[in-house]
Amino acid sequence: MLKKYILFGLFVFVFNIGAAFAIQDLNTLNPGDTITLEDCINYAFENSPHIKKAQNNVLAAKSKIGQTKSVYFPSLSANTGYYIQQNGENWDRSKNYHGVSVDLSQKIWDFGKMNATLNANKYNKRAAELSLEYAYVNTAYEVKMSYYRCLNLWAKLLINQRNTAIQQLQHDRAKALFDEGLKSRIDVVDAEVALNNAKFALAEAASDYYTEIMVLKNLMYWANCPEQYKLAPTETFNILLDYKYETNLSKSLDNADFHTVLTQGIQKANVLANTKDDFLTLPHDVDWYINESREKNPYLLGIKLIEQAAEENVKGVRRMYNPDLDLNLGYTLRNTNVLVSNGFNAGVRLGFGNINAMYMKTKLEEAKANLEMAKNDTETYLIDNEWDVRDKVAWMKKFPNEINIKLDQIERSLEYLQLADGRYTEGTGNFIELQKAANEYYKAQLEYVDVVCQYNQVLALLNRSIGLR
């Protein structure tokens, strides 16, 4: 199983170095091809059901505007039938007739009722368009977060591969020194435990990486993806394709340069190609990002428009008491056994519909409650989003210093390991000291790739808070 995981990590899901990859159609992707973060985001844009739902909501909101405007378009009705009338016990055949009627009605003015509904529908349409944009923003955010986790877990897979090799080196050396009578058996047993732990951690790292790849695939709604594909690094998460660790496990005490090999067998090998200058502080203060969010965040702009639509809805309900002014034109044809008659009619009507005071009162209460809820949603999101922006800006401002510290920790822990390695080989150090140094170096590398992952993820969170894809 371990061999399968190692081969899986080495040959199936590998990353390219920081070269530029063209955006491609993932439906035509071949096994082994490289895909970028942009590829993943664009594919999710095309296939996300959430985006498709938001697109249909825009179409539905647009149709509502047309339906509202239709009030001022002419309405045509036509009827035909055969009618029979009976007077007393006898049929009066002269009253039986075939009739045809055609009517055309046109609303002239409804005293502002339609305008309030139309304005509300226009606000709702614009809010639906902003909701669609936010669906794009949120989809891009979710794909980015998973993509960065994939990069993080791949880096950890490489670190665990090297740690396993280091533990193998320490085990072989402890056993060689024990065989020569220079070290005790407890060092060999301790090394065997450490090696087994390293192998288990490597298997877990491969499993975690594979699981996150499946999460990314699902977030993209990529049903027919090939089993093997490569993920490209990003500018601020640049995992090396040509990453190598150098430990020679074949050396023994019979070699003249045995001690040199042991003290130099663990060399510097960075997993990431990034330098300290790749992680710069934000160029603006927190107030600038808050203002950007208030001006550009589609979700915030959308709920403000919903609030305006609720205000127009209140106006519309209040205007339910207003009358309607209508123009009617008609033609009627009546054909009886005695007489055929026809004629045109025209008229202007000013009147009220069915007035139900109880219904209008409760309808107005509902409209006012919806307006208050919309205002509360706007105020709540403004407060929450401002806190969110402030939190993410604070994180981003401290990351460069944290990343520099982690890089220094890697340098110091590697030097510590090399010194402990030499001391143990020369007999002046013990295996506990050596194992502690190896664990410190291993831990420092994991913490470094974690903080780089957090840097990228918090930046994605900040972009979502502002409303950037």
C-alpha angles and dihedrals in degrees: 000000000000092000090051092052092048092049089045091053095045103043110019108045107028130149130230123228120255098295123136114261122197118238107253143185105266091200087072095042117136124213110274096025120133122243127193134215088257090054091054094047094048092048090051089050090056097045108030112119089207090061092045090052091050090050091053090048088058091052091048092049090049091052090053089062091053091048091052093048090050088077088079094047119095117266119215125199130177131186137181134177149135116257129198126194127191126199113198114311097333130073115241099210091186088067094055111096147158112235138192125188132181122188133186120193129186127187110225100183137345096189097249103316095114093043092057092050091045093051091049091050091049090053090047091050092052089046089053090052090051090047088055091052090049089051087058091047093049093045091051089048094052092048092048093051092052093042091054090048088053090052090047094050092045090053089050089051090056091046091051091049090056093043089053089052091050092049089049089052092050091047093050091047094047089050092047092050091046091051089053091050093245098114136033127254092249090070090057093049091047090050091049091053092048091048093050090049090051092050091050091049089050092052090049091049091054091047093049091050093050091049092052091049087058090049090053091048091052093047088055091047086230102165101167102040119148119252093241125047137138129238118217120224122245130234093261096034102047109169113189120241092198093051110149136176121204118215121142110213097176098071120106140176089273090071117092091222094047096124092045091052092049095051094043099036092094109064136170111278116164118206092205127052092207120118130205091264091062091072107061128173119256113277095224138050123252095262090060091056092046091053090047090053093050091050101040111021102114094204092054093045089048097054089047088057090048087055090052090048089053090053090053090048090057089052091049093052091050090052092057085095091062120102129240126239112208138176118213130194123181147170125205130191122190121184118187132166088260107033143018114210136173138168149163127244135192133182147159118226129196112186152126128254123229105313114209108177094193093051093047092049094052092041090056091048089053092049092050091048091051089051092052091048090051091051090049091050090052094048093045094050092047090055095043094045093048090052090047093052092047091050094049093045090052090051093048093050093055098043099081091056092045092049091050090050091050091050090052090048090056091052093047095043091049090052089047090052093048091050093047088047091055094043092052093048092049091048097245095104135052133230094251090060091047093049092048090052092050091050092049091052092046092048093048092055093049092048091050095054089043093056091046089052090049090050091056095043095048089049088053089050091051091050090052091050089053092043101249122142 
